[in-house]
Amino acid sequence: MKCYLCAEEGKETDALAVCIVCGVGVCKEDMVRDEISFWEAQFISSDMSPEGGRFSLPKSLPRVLCKECYGSLVR
């Protein structure tokens, strides 16, 4: 697989990873590996909310993104 961003510039570079957001192959130059926060929905029941309340917990995992998606997510 070749790097999509390099291919747009007319270069032919092997991809080392796949962006988890847009799915393009990215080379070492065009990828960003960082701990990106995401939210997971959880359901709980309580006396105040008999049908269950909804809340989110922050979690962080190392992720690989292309530079374009990283710029959009981390502002």
Contacts in CASP RR format, 6 or more apart in sequence:
PFRMAT RR
TARGET T0000
AUTHOR 0000-0000-0000
METHOD contacts of the structure
MODEL  1
MKCYLCAEEGKETDALAVCIVCGVGVCKEDMVRDEISFWEAQFISSDMSP
EGGRFSLPKSLPRVLCKECYGSLVR
1 14 0 8 1.000
1 15 0 8 1.000
1 25 0 8 1.000
2 12 0 8 1.000
2 13 0 8 1.000
2 14 0 8 1.000
2 15 0 8 1.000
2 25 0 8 1.000
3 11 0 8 1.000
3 13 0 8 1.000
3 14 0 8 1.000
3 15 0 8 1.000
3 24 0 8 1.000
3 25 0 8 1.000
3 26 0 8 1.000
3 27 0 8 1.000
3 29 0 8 1.000
3 30 0 8 1.000
4 15 0 8 1.000
4 24 0 8 1.000
4 25 0 8 1.000
4 26 0 8 1.000
4 66 0 8 1.000
5 24 0 8 1.000
5 26 0 8 1.000
5 27 0 8 1.000
5 30 0 8 1.000
5 66 0 8 1.000
5 67 0 8 1.000
5 68 0 8 1.000
6 12 0 8 1.000
6 13 0 8 1.000
6 27 0 8 1.000
6 29 0 8 1.000
6 30 0 8 1.000
13 27 0 8 1.000
13 29 0 8 1.000
14 27 0 8 1.000
15 25 0 8 1.000
15 26 0 8 1.000
15 27 0 8 1.000
16 26 0 8 1.000
16 27 0 8 1.000
16 28 0 8 1.000
16 31 0 8 1.000
17 25 0 8 1.000
17 26 0 8 1.000
17 31 0 8 1.000
17 33 0 8 1.000
17 64 0 8 1.000
18 24 0 8 1.000
18 25 0 8 1.000
18 26 0 8 1.000
18 64 0 8 1.000
19 25 0 8 1.000
19 26 0 8 1.000
19 31 0 8 1.000
19 64 0 8 1.000
19 65 0 8 1.000
19 66 0 8 1.000
19 69 0 8 1.000
20 63 0 8 1.000
20 64 0 8 1.000
20 65 0 8 1.000
21 65 0 8 1.000
21 66 0 8 1.000
21 69 0 8 1.000
21 72 0 8 1.000
21 73 0 8 1.000
22 66 0 8 1.000
22 68 0 8 1.000
22 69 0 8 1.000
24 66 0 8 1.000
25 66 0 8 1.000
26 64 0 8 1.000
26 66 0 8 1.000
30 66 0 8 1.000
30 67 0 8 1.000
31 64 0 8 1.000
31 65 0 8 1.000
31 66 0 8 1.000
31 67 0 8 1.000
32 64 0 8 1.000
32 65 0 8 1.000
32 66 0 8 1.000
32 67 0 8 1.000
32 70 0 8 1.000
33 62 0 8 1.000
33 63 0 8 1.000
33 64 0 8 1.000
34 62 0 8 1.000
34 63 0 8 1.000
34 65 0 8 1.000
34 70 0 8 1.000
34 74 0 8 1.000
35 60 0 8 1.000
35 61 0 8 1.000
35 62 0 8 1.000
35 63 0 8 1.000
36 60 0 8 1.000
36 61 0 8 1.000
36 63 0 8 1.000
36 65 0 8 1.000
36 73 0 8 1.000
36 74 0 8 1.000
37 58 0 8 1.000
37 59 0 8 1.000
37 60 0 8 1.000
38 58 0 8 1.000
38 59 0 8 1.000
38 60 0 8 1.000
38 61 0 8 1.000
39 56 0 8 1.000
39 57 0 8 1.000
39 58 0 8 1.000
39 59 0 8 1.000
40 56 0 8 1.000
40 57 0 8 1.000
40 59 0 8 1.000
41 54 0 8 1.000
41 55 0 8 1.000
41 56 0 8 1.000
42 54 0 8 1.000
42 55 0 8 1.000
42 56 0 8 1.000
42 57 0 8 1.000
43 52 0 8 1.000
43 53 0 8 1.000
43 54 0 8 1.000
44 52 0 8 1.000
44 53 0 8 1.000
44 55 0 8 1.000
45 51 0 8 1.000
45 52 0 8 1.000
45 53 0 8 1.000
46 52 0 8 1.000
46 53 0 8 1.000
65 73 0 8 1.000
END
